[in-house]
Amino acid sequence: MTTAIDWNGQRLNIRQAIATGIQASGWADIAPELLGTPKAIKQFELQVAALEVDVKAFAIPLPDNIAKVSYSGNLDFDGTIAGTLQSPRIEGDLNLDKLQVASLEFDRTLKGTVKGIPEKGINIDLAGIQDRIQLALDPKYQPTSFDIELDRMNVSGIRKNEQLQIKADNIQVDLFKNIAKASQITLPEAILSQPLSGELSGNFAFNLQTSELSGEDVAIANPHLGTLKGDRITSSFRYFNNNLTFKNALFQKNDSQYLLNGSLINIQSSPQLEAEIAVSKGQIQDVLQTLQIFELSDLARGLNPPIYAKAADLYEGRNQDAPVGANGRSPVPQSGIQKSPHSPRLPVQTRYIASLHPKHLFSTSVRRKRLY
């Protein structure tokens, strides 16, 4: 660092201070008798210009799990930092370059402002070409409101007492799996290892003290978990103390509908599912297609995804003496389970109770009890 300063016994005038990536000028009132302690600087005001500072250089207290989520980027700041070391005020222009959080990549540059007042908190408002970040934190760095736009995704929230009310639109479901892995949140490997996708929308409430999470009017478009694929899922739920309760969960595939009410307990250690399932307008071909069951042997793999052969394998194992059709091609073997124009419908409002052990989470070993 190189500096040019004046000192009159009480005030330190900083005409210029230069270090790698930062320049500053201003003044600081000093208490000489307190030199060597944090209270030696009574007041200060600095004009600061910082370039390409690593965002990780700013330590913001966050919950342990969230703090483990990977992030990267650089920031530029041009503004004023003033007050005391214990309660500094900050205001100026802020640019964020190459911001990435978990698997999310924002616009190359987000530009805007930052304003921080010790007794009120911090406000950040940044925007790029498509993406935007608005964030307000209280003096304890707890969120009071936020609005984040990334591509088609949008999530916004506002705090009321200890409840953070959140509205989400078009959130990629696999993002939660990536965050769970990055933050070392304990989830069953049977879930983390499965394909997971879909677009989530809904209204949520998160208790900042108890970490209870609830959702209303929650919908997932094009849900996909393991071999389970559908058109849409809607539900309301409550998650607290490692237990998930869901109500009026509706899974739709083509014309078939499946209504679930129940709970998933001990999610992080030994998950068990208990649910009442009602099937409405269910057609057997929709069930088989949903589970990707095309051969009788597929029943053995449960919800684990099938392993398909490559195109080259069709020729490697081809029998040269096999019969050839009129078009010069060998006949294509038919699937063991075929769709029929007269495929039976499942009974309307058939109800089951299912208990699911973690080792059966993605197998067919599910016990069912018919109620009527």
C-alpha positions in Angstrom: 0.0 0.0 0.0 1.1 3.5 -0.7 -0.4 6.5 1.2 -0.2 10.3 1.3 -1.5 11.6 4.7 -1.6 14.7 7.0 -1.8 14.5 10.8 -2.7 17.4 13.2 -2.8 15.4 16.4 -6.5 14.5 16.2 -7.5 14.1 12.6 -5.8 12.0 10.0 -6.3 13.4 6.5 -5.9 10.7 3.9 -5.2 12.4 0.6 -4.7 9.1 -1.1 -4.3 5.4 -0.2 -3.6 2.8 -3.0 -3.4 -0.9 -2.7 -4.1 -3.8 -5.1 -7.6 -3.3 -6.5 -8.6 -0.5 -4.2 -8.1 3.3 -3.8 -9.4 5.5 -1.0 -9.3 9.1 0.3 -10.9 10.8 3.3 -10.3 11.5 7.0 -10.4 9.8 10.4 -10.7 11.3 13.8 -8.2 9.6 16.2 -8.1 9.3 20.0 -4.3 9.1 20.6 -4.8 7.7 24.1 -6.7 4.7 22.7 -4.2 3.8 20.0 -3.9 0.0 19.6 -7.6 -0.5 20.4 -10.7 -0.6 18.0 -12.0 2.6 19.7 -9.0 4.6 18.6 -10.8 5.6 15.5 -13.8 7.7 16.7 -15.2 8.7 13.3 -14.1 8.3 9.7 -15.3 9.0 6.2 -13.7 7.4 3.1 -14.4 7.7 -0.6 -13.6 4.2 -1.8 -13.1 2.7 -5.3 -12.6 -1.1 -5.4 -12.1 -3.2 -8.5 -12.5 -7.0 -9.0 -12.7 -7.9 -5.3 -13.6 -11.5 -4.6 -17.1 -11.7 -3.1 -15.8 -14.3 -0.6 -13.8 -11.5 1.0 -17.0 -10.3 2.6 -18.0 -12.6 5.4 -21.7 -12.4 6.0 -23.1 -14.5 8.9 -25.4 -17.1 7.4 -27.0 -20.4 8.7 -24.5 -23.2 8.6 -26.2 -25.2 5.8 -26.6 -22.1 3.6 -23.1 -20.9 4.3 -21.8 -24.2 2.8 -23.4 -23.5 -0.6 -20.7 -22.7 -3.2 -20.6 -19.2 -4.7 -18.2 -17.1 -6.7 -17.8 -13.8 -8.4 -16.1 -10.4 -8.4 -17.4 -7.0 -7.4 -16.7 -3.4 -8.1 -17.6 -0.7 -5.7 -17.5 3.1 -6.0 -19.0 5.0 -3.0 -18.7 6.1 0.6 -17.9 4.2 3.8 -18.3 6.3 7.0 -19.2 6.1 10.7 -17.3 4.0 13.2 -15.6 0.6 12.9 -18.4 -0.9 15.1 -21.2 0.7 13.0 -20.1 1.7 9.5 -22.4 3.2 6.9 -22.0 2.3 3.3 -23.6 3.8 0.1 -22.5 3.6 -3.5 -22.6 2.0 -6.9 -22.0 -1.8 -7.0 -21.3 -4.1 -9.9 -21.2 -7.9 -9.7 -19.3 -9.9 -12.4 -19.7 -13.6 -13.1 -21.9 -14.3 -10.1 -22.6 -18.0 -9.6 -24.5 -19.6 -6.7 -24.5 -23.4 -6.6 -25.4 -24.3 -10.2 -27.0 -20.9 -11.0 -25.2 -18.5 -13.3 -26.4 -14.9 -13.4 -25.9 -12.4 -16.2 -22.2 -11.7 -16.7 -22.6 -8.3 -15.1 -25.2 -7.0 -12.6 -25.2 -3.3 -12.0 -26.9 -1.2 -9.3 -26.6 0.2 -5.8 -25.9 -0.8 -2.2 -26.9 1.1 0.9 -26.2 0.0 4.5 -27.2 1.8 7.7 -26.3 0.0 11.0 -29.7 0.5 12.7 -31.7 -0.3 9.5 -29.8 -3.0 7.6 -28.5 -3.3 4.1 -30.3 -2.8 0.7 -29.0 -4.2 -2.6 -30.6 -3.6 -6.0 -28.8 -5.0 -9.0 -29.9 -5.7 -12.6 -28.4 -7.2 -15.7 -29.8 -7.9 -19.2 -32.4 -10.5 -18.0 -31.6 -11.1 -14.3 -32.2 -9.1 -11.2 -31.4 -9.2 -7.5 -33.1 -7.1 -4.9 -32.2 -7.9 -1.3 -33.0 -6.2 2.0 -31.4 -7.4 5.3 -32.0 -6.3 8.8 -29.1 -5.3 11.2 -28.6 -9.0 12.0 -28.4 -9.9 8.3 -31.7 -11.7 8.4 -33.8 -11.1 5.2 -36.7 -8.7 5.3 -37.5 -8.8 1.6 -36.0 -10.1 -1.6 -36.8 -10.5 -5.3 -34.6 -12.6 -7.6 -35.1 -13.1 -11.3 -32.9 -15.5 -13.3 -33.9 -16.5 -16.8 -37.5 -17.7 -16.4 -37.2 -18.3 -12.7 -38.5 -15.8 -10.1 -38.6 -16.0 -6.4 -39.7 -13.1 -4.1 -40.4 -12.9 -0.4 -41.3 -10.5 2.5 -40.8 -11.0 6.2 -43.7 -10.6 8.6 -42.5 -11.1 12.2 -40.7 -14.4 12.2 -42.4 -15.7 9.0 -40.7 -15.2 5.6 -43.5 -15.4 3.0 -42.2 -16.6 -0.4 -43.6 -16.7 -3.9 -41.9 -18.9 -6.5 -42.4 -19.2 -10.2 -40.7 -21.6 -12.6 -38.0 -22.8 -10.2 -36.0 -25.7 -11.6 -36.5 -28.6 -9.2 -33.1 -30.1 -9.7 -31.7 -26.9 -8.1 -32.8 -28.2 -4.7 -30.8 -31.4 -5.2 -27.7 -29.5 -6.2 -28.1 -27.2 -3.2 -28.7 -30.2 -0.9 -25.4 -31.8 -2.1 -23.4 -28.5 -1.9 -24.7 -27.6 1.6 -24.3 -31.2 2.9 -27.9 -31.4 3.9 -28.5 -35.1 4.7 -30.9 -36.7 2.3 -31.3 -40.4 1.4 -28.9 -41.5 -1.3 -31.9 -43.2 -3.0 -33.3 -39.7 -3.7 -30.0 -37.8 -4.4 -28.9 -40.5 -7.0 -32.2 -40.3 -9.0 -32.9 -38.1 -12.0 -34.9 -35.1 -10.7 -36.5 -32.4 -12.8 -39.6 -30.2 -13.2 -40.6 -26.6 -12.7 -41.9 -25.5 -9.3 -44.3 -22.7 -8.5 -46.3 -21.8 -5.4 -46.6 -19.9 -2.1 -44.4 -20.8 0.8 -43.9 -19.7 4.5 -40.6 -20.2 6.3 -40.2 -19.7 10.0 -36.8 -18.1 10.7 -36.7 -19.3 14.3 -38.0 -22.9 14.0 -37.1 -23.6 10.3 -40.6 -24.8 9.7 -41.6 -24.7 6.0 -45.1 -24.9 4.6 -46.5 -24.5 1.1 -49.9 -23.7 -0.4 -51.0 -23.9 -4.1 -47.7 -25.7 -4.9 -47.4 -27.0 -8.4 -44.6 -28.9 -10.3 -44.9 -29.0 -14.1 -43.4 -32.0 -15.9 -42.3 -33.7 -12.7 -39.6 -36.4 -13.0 -38.2 -38.5 -10.2 -36.4 -41.7 -11.0 -38.8 -43.4 -13.5 -41.8 -41.4 -12.2 -42.8 -39.0 -14.9 -46.0 -37.0 -15.1 -47.7 -33.9 -16.5 -48.3 -32.0 -13.3 -48.3 -32.3 -9.5 -50.2 -30.0 -7.2 -50.2 -30.1 -3.4 -50.1 -28.4 0.0 -47.5 -29.4 2.5 -45.8 -28.8 5.9 -42.2 -29.7 6.7 -40.9 -29.5 10.3 -38.5 -31.5 12.4 -37.5 -33.8 9.6 -41.1 -34.8 8.8 -43.1 -33.9 5.7 -46.9 -33.9 5.7 -48.7 -33.4 2.4 -52.4 -32.8 1.7 -54.5 -33.1 -1.5 -51.4 -33.9 -3.5 -52.7 -34.6 -7.1 -50.4 -36.4 -9.6 -51.7 -36.2 -13.2 -50.5 -38.3 -16.2 -52.5 -37.9 -19.4 -56.1 -38.6 -18.3 -55.2 -40.4 -15.1 -55.2 -38.7 -11.7 -53.8 -39.9 -8.4 -54.8 -38.1 -5.1 -52.4 -38.6 -2.1 -52.7 -37.6 1.5 -50.1 -38.7 4.0 -46.6 -38.1 5.5 -43.0 -38.8 4.9 -41.2 -39.1 8.3 -37.5 -39.3 9.3 -36.5 -37.9 5.8 -32.8 -37.4 6.6 -32.2 -40.7 8.4 -34.7 -43.5 7.9 -37.5 -42.2 5.7 -40.9 -43.9 5.9 -43.9 -43.0 3.8 -47.5 -43.5 4.9 -50.1 -42.3 2.4 -53.7 -42.7 1.3 -53.9 -42.9 -2.4 -57.1 -42.4 -4.5 -57.0 -43.3 -8.2 -59.5 -41.4 -10.4 -59.9 -42.1 -14.1 -56.8 -44.2 -13.9 -55.8 -46.2 -17.0 -53.4 -49.1 -16.7 -51.3 -47.9 -19.6 -50.7 -44.5 -17.9 -49.5 -46.3 -14.8 -47.1 -48.5 -16.8 -45.9 -45.5 -18.8 -45.5 -43.4 -15.7 -43.2 -46.1 -14.1 -41.6 -46.9 -17.5 -42.6 -50.5 -17.3 -42.6 -52.0 -20.8 -41.5 -55.5 -20.1 -42.4 -57.9 -17.3 -38.8 -57.9 -16.2 -39.1 -54.1 -15.6 -41.2 -54.8 -12.5 -38.1 -55.9 -10.6 -36.3 -52.6 -10.8 -39.0 -50.5 -9.1 -38.5 -46.8 -9.6 -34.8 -47.0 -10.6 -34.3 -45.7 -14.1 -34.0 -48.4 -16.9 -30.6 -48.9 -18.6 -31.1 -48.8 -22.3 -28.7 -50.3 -24.9 -26.9 -48.2 -27.4 -27.8 -48.2 -31.1 -24.6 -50.1 -32.0 -25.7 -52.9 -29.7 -28.6 -53.7 -32.2 -26.0 -54.8 -34.7 -23.5 -56.5 -32.4 -25.9 -59.1 -31.2 -27.8 -59.5 -34.5 -28.3 -63.1 -35.7 -27.2 -63.3 -39.4 -29.6 -66.2 -39.9 -32.6 -64.2 -38.5 -35.5 -63.8 -40.9 -35.6 -60.7 -43.0 -38.7 -58.8 -43.9 -39.7 -57.5 -47.2 -38.0 -54.2 -46.6 -34.6 -55.9 -45.9 -34.8 -55.4 -42.1 -35.2 -57.9 -39.4 -38.5 -57.9 -37.6 -38.5 -55.7 -34.5 -39.3 -57.7 -31.3 -42.4 -56.6 -29.6 -42.6 -55.3 -26.0 -43.7 -57.7 -23.3 -46.4 -55.3 -22.2 -48.3 -53.5 -25.0 -50.8 -50.8 -25.1 -54.3 -51.9 -26.1 -57.1 -49.7 -27.4 -59.2 -51.4 -24.7 -56.8 -51.0 -21.8 -58.7 -51.3 -18.5 -59.3 -48.4 -16.2 -58.3 -48.6 -12.6 -61.2 -48.6 -10.2 -62.4 -45.0 -9.5 -61.5 -43.9 -6.0 -59.6 -47.0 -5.1 -57.8 -46.3 -1.9 -54.6 -47.8 -0.5 -52.3 -47.3 2.5 -48.6 -47.6 1.6 -45.7 -48.0 4.1 -42.3 -47.5 2.6 -38.9 -48.4 4.2 -35.8 -46.5 2.9 -34.4 -49.7 1.3 -37.6 -50.1 -0.6 -37.8 -46.4 -1.6 -37.0 -47.2 -5.2 -38.0 -50.9 -5.4 -41.3 -52.7 -5.8 -41.4 -54.0 -2.3 -44.3 -51.8 -1.2 -47.0 -53.2 1.1 -50.5 -52.1 0.2 -53.7 -52.5 2.1 -57.0 -52.0 0.3 -59.6 -50.2 2.4 -62.7 -51.1 0.4 
